[in-house]
Amino acid sequence: MPESVESEPFIASGSDDWQDQQKQQSDSRSYIVRFYHYKEAEAHWNYLQDNLKFKGWQWIERKNPAARFPTDFGLVAIDESVKELLLEKFIELNLVKDVSLDLSYQRIVLEEKSEKIGAFANGKKRPGKMFTAMSFSEDQNYAVANTSKLKISWNRHLLMQKSQITSLLGAHELWSKGITGAKVKMAIFDIGIRAGHLHFRNIKERTNWTNEDTLNDNVGHGTFVAGVIAGQDEECLGFAPDTEIYAFRVFTDAQVSYTSWFLDAFNYAIATNMDVLNLSIGGPDYLDLPFVEKVWELTANNMIMVSAIGNDGPLYGTLTNPAYQSDVIGVGAIDYSDHVASFSSRGMSTWEIPHGYGRVKPDLVAYGHEIMGSKISTGCKRLSGTSVASPVVAGIACLLVSIIPENKQKGILNPASIKQALVEGATKLSGPNLYEQGAGRVNLLES
């Protein structure tokens, strides 16, 4: 049995201390201890110290913006040699809900102008992927097989206008009426954004939730997503240029994140009353219960979450978490010919294991092939992926929110009402089935 001892805290998040400690002590792993109630982190730590006087575990102090608010979880390091005993002791505590591994996530960002994405990329088959024929023929510019001359002409028009996707979806009609996303708090969970970027007029706050000491986007993905939502550059306009941008840096430069980083960032988003949240990521682990249940809590607090369904098409059953949750707006991608992109993940929902809700996903699709968005510091570039289609819908959601008068938002505005507006307003595409397109292509003006 472990010897009785008081635990000393580690300092983590915002520095490399905890990562270095893990390298030195490879026999320990970090665990998320969830509590039934929100309290100050120190109160949770004191409770564990008073009731769990054994060697083999240490409290990890998290230094991030959420530290000034009450929390419902703690992070602890547990030695592998006494793991089973300590986990049992943690669970026996009356105020402890459960204990889970702090899982790590690696995001793969699609390369610019990548033509082969999904099961086969760069001429190589991804591990575990079975060969499935492409759902459409994809050209560098556009698909023309089996189409009429009129269709080809319209496709060319779309391709010429593709730098202005906002015009294709009629955003200018709302802008002319003064609907620009003003006073909408938009949380962008990605890899940050650089201060003073000329494409954005309303960056309200930048926060870092990783172990890297920076707020900046050094990869380009976070800036691009923000540009699609709220960019004001004439070459790559965003949908809601006056929306208030809150950049949550939840990924490192190496595109790595942890469940605990997301939990702290989600708690902060709840505490600061975000309206819309875009999450251009996804993962297969629907059994990461702390993450899943925190998403439920977000939407229960009337936050509208938009998420990419994944880039593992054209295989079926490849949807990612959290996009396939019922309370989240899951977005797939189409090209300018209204074909579902080959890389866009398809239903059915793997959420049938273990809950069996019988849902249909994606909820809808949006343009996500060769979309223009902002570069890290200046200028515009093109990217493809469902992580590009997701901010298209998030930007539209910001416009829909700003349509509702502030004095009526409390009774009207919630994730269900915005999702209903988007789904019922969507344009059904001919050809793709329900598990490829959901309700159809997003239609701003109809929504």
N, C-alpha and C positions, 0 to 999 in steps of 0.2 A: 504494500500500500504506500502511496506517495507520502512524503513527510509533510507535516503541517507548516505552512509558511504564508506570509502576506505577499501579494503580487505587486510588482512594480510596473509602471506603464512604459510602453514604447511610444515614441513620437513617430507618427506616420502621416502620409498624404501631404504633398508640398515639399517633401525632401526624399532622399534615397535611403534614409536610416533603416526603415523597415525592410526594404529590399536587401540591403547589405546584411542585416541581421539574419534574414532567411538564407542567404548564401553561406553565412558562417555556421548556421545551425540547420543543416538540411534535414534533420530529424524532426522538425516541427513544421506545422502548417497553420494557416490562419482560418478561423471559423467565425461565422456570423451568429451571434447570440441574439435572438429576437425576444423582446419582452411584450407583455400584454398591454403596457401603458407607456405613454410618452413621458419622459422625465429628463432632467439634465443628465448629460453623459456621466458626470462625476457621481451622481446618485446611483446610477446603474452599477458603476464600478465599485462603489462602497458596498452595495448590496451583495455583489459577488464575493468581495473580500470577506465580508462578515459571515457568509454562509458556505464558502467553499475554500477552506483553509488547507489546501494541498499544493505541493510542488508540481511543476509540470505544465503550468499555464501562465500566461502573462497578458495583461490588458494592453491593447494598442490604442494610444491616444491619436485621434484623427484631427489634424489641424486644417480645417477648411471652413468656408463661409457658413456651413450649416451648424458649426459648433456653438453659435450663439442662440440656437433654438433647441427646444427639447427634442429628443430622439427616441425611437422605439427599438434601437438595436445597439449592440456593442460588438467590437472586433477583438478577438483574443487569439493568441498563439498557443497551440497545444502540442506538446511533445508526442511524437508517434508512439513512444514506448509506453505511455500511460493513456493513450487516446481513448480506448474503449471505456475504461473506468471513469475518466473525467467527463466524457460525453454523457454517461449515465447519471453522474452526479449533477451536471448542469440541468438535465431534463427533469430531475426530481425537485428542483427549486420551484416554489409556487408561482413566482412572478416571471419565470422563463417560459416562453411559448414554444420555441424549438431551437435547434442548433444545426447549421448547415455550413458546408465548405464555402469559402469565399472563392468562387470560380473566376477564372480568367477567360477573356474573350479576345480573339484575334480577328480583326476586320480586314478583308481584302478589298482594296479600292480598285475599281476597274481603270485600266489605262485609257488615256485619251485616244479617241478614234480607233479603239479596239474593235475589230470586225468579227472576231470569233470569241464569244463569251458564253459561259454556261458549262454544259457537260464537256465540251471540247474547247480549249483555249490555247492559243499559240501552237496549234498543231498537235497538242498532247491531250490525252484523255485524263480527266481528273480521277483520282482514286475513288472507287466505289460507284462511279457513274456508268450506267449501261447506255449503249448506243440507242438513240432515238432520233428519228428523222426530224429535220427542222420543220416548223409549222409554216414557214414561208421562205421564199428565196430572197436572200438579202444581198443587195448590191452596195457599193460604196456610196451611191447617191440615193437610189430608190428602186423599189421592185416594180416591174412593168409587165410581168407575165400574166396572161389571161385578163387583161383590163382593156377597156374601151379607150378610144382616143380622148374622149372627154375626161375620163378618169386620169389618164396620163397627164393631160393638161392641168388638171386640178392638183395632182401630186407635185408637178413642177412649180406651181404657184406656191404651194405649201413650203417646198424646199427653199424657194427664194426668200420666203418670209420667216424661215425658221429661226433667225436671230431675234425675231420679235414674237415669241410664242404668246406673249401677253395680247398681241393684236389678234392672233388666231382665235383666242378664246374670249375676245370682246372686253378685255379689262378696261380699255379706254372709254367705253360707254359708262362705266361706273365712275372712273376718274373724272369725267366731265360733269358728274353730279356731286363731286366732292367726296366720293367714297374711295378712300386711299389707304384704309387700315389704321387711321389715326386712333391713338389711345388703346390699341390692342397690344397686349404684352405677349410677345412671341419668344418662346424658349427654343433655342436651337442646340440640341444635344449632339455635339460633333467634336471637332478638334480645335475649336477656338476661331478667333478672328483677330486681325491686327488693328490696333487703335488708330484712329484717324484715317481709315480707308476712305478714299474719295467717293466710292460707289454707294456709301451709306450715310444717310443724314441723321439717323436716330439710333445710334448704338448706346443703349442705356447702361448696360453693365456687362462685364466680362468676368467670369469666375473659372477657377482652375480646380479640378477634382482629382487630378492625377498625382503621381510622384515626381513629375518634372516641374522645375521652377520657371514656368513661363505661362503666359496667357495667350500667346500668339499661335496662329495657324502656320506651321512650317511645312505642311504637305499640300494644302490648297483645297481640300475637300470641304472643310467648314466654311471657308469664304465663298466657295462656289454655291453651296446650299443656301447660304444667306443671300447671295445675289439673286438667285431664282425667286426667293421669297420677297425680298425688299430692296433689290438693287435699283439705282437711279441712273446708271450710265445709259446713254441713248443706244449703244450697241447691244447691250444685254440687260434690258429692263426687267425688274422684278414686278410681281403682281401687286404688292402692297407697300409702296415706297415710304409711307409715313408710319408704318408699324414700328413699335418699340422693340428693338432687338436685344435679347438677353442671351449672350453666348456662353454656353456651358461646355467647358473643355473636359470631356470625359474619356478621351482617347489620347494616348501618347503619340509621339512622332512615329513610333513603330506600329501604330494602330492597335495597341493593346489596352484593354480595360478590365476592370474587376467588378463583380456584383456590388461590393461595398461602396465603390465609387458612385455607381448608379443610385444606390439607395440613399446616400447622403444628398446627391444632387436632386433626386426626386423629392425628398423631404423639403429641401430648400425651395423647390419650385412650388410646392404646396403652400409653404409658409409665406411666400412672397406673391401668391395669387396670380400665377401665370394663366393666360387665357388659352393659348394654343401651344402645343409642343410638337416639334418635328424630330423624329428619330429615324435617320436614314441608315439604319443598321438592322440586322436581324440575326438570330441564332437558332439552332435546332433544339435547345434545351428548354422545353416547355415544363420540365420538372424542376427548374430552378425556382422553387416556391417563393423565396423572399422577393425575387424580381417580379414574378407573375402577380403576386398579391399586392405589391406596391403599385403596379400599374392599375389594378382595380381601385386602389385607394385614390390614385390621381384622378381617374375619371369620375369616381364618386364625389370628388371635390370640384366637379364641373370643368375639369380641364379637358380640352379637345386634343387627343393624341392622334397624330398622323404618322404612319410608319411604312417603310418599304417592305414588300413581301419577299424580296430576295432575288438573287441572280443565278439561280440553279436550274432554270428551264433549259430545254423544253420538257423536262421530265415532270410527271405529275406527282403530287404528294410532297412537294419540296418547299412549301410555305415556311416562313420563319416566324419566330417569336420576337416581338409581341404583335406583329401585324395580323396574325390570325385569331387574336382574341376578339370577342364580340364587341367589346366596348372601344376598340381601337379601329381607326379607319385604315385598312390595309390597301396599299396602292401598287398596282402592276404597271408595266410599261408597254407602250405601243410606239410604232414609228409614224412617219408622216403619211404613210399610205393606209393608215388605220389597221395595220397588221399587228397582232400581238408580237412583241419583240421576242426573238428566239431565247434570249437570256432570262426573260421574265419568268419567275417561278409560277407554278400552277397548283390548283387544289388537287385532290380533296385535302381537307384540313387534317393534319396529324394530331390536332387537338382531340380527335376522337379517342385517342389514347392519352389519359385514362378517363376523360370526363363525358365524352359522347354527346355533345350538344347538337350535332347535325347541322352545323353552320355551312354557309357557302362563302368562299373566299377566292379571289380578292373581292373587296367591296366594289371597286371600280378601277379603271385604268386611266393613265394620263400620258402625254407625250414624254418619252424618256430616251430618245435616240438622237444623238448629235444636238443636244440642247445647249444654248449659249448661257454662260454664267460668268461671274467675276473671278479673276485671278487673285493670287495672294496679295499683291500690292497695287497693281494697276492693269488695265486692259481686260479683255474677255477671252474665253476659250470655250471649246465644245467638250461635253462629256456625255456618256451614255450609261444607263443603268436604272434600276428601280429606285436607287438612292437619289436620282435626279428627278424621277417622276413624283416622288413623295413630296418634295418642297413645292412642286407645282400645285398640288392639292392643298398643302399647308398655306401657301400664299392666298389661294382662293378662299380658304376657310377664314383667313384674317379679314378679307373683304366682306364676307358674309357676316362675320361678327360685328364689323363696324357699321353695317347697315342698320342693325337693331339699336334704337335709342337707348342711352344708358339707363334711363329710368324704367325700361321694360326688360332689360337683359336678365334680371334675376328670375323672372317668371318664364322666359322663353329660351334663354341660352343654356344649352347643356350638350354633352357629346351626342346624345340621341337625336336632338333636333337638327344639329348640323349634319350628322351622318344621314338622316332622313332626307334633308334638302339636297345633299350631294347625290345620293343614290336615286332618288325620284327624278332629279333633273338630268341624270346621265343619259347619253345617247347610245342606244343599243347598236352594236356593230354586227354586220352580217358576216357570218363565217365562224368566228371564234365561239366556243361553247361557254357555258356558265362558269366553268372552273378556270377558264383562261381570262375572261373579261369581267366577270361579276356583273354589275348593273350596266356596264358599258363605259364609254369615254366620258370623262368629266366635262360638264357643260355649265360654265359659270353663269351665263345669262338665264338659263332655264332653272338653275338652282336658286 
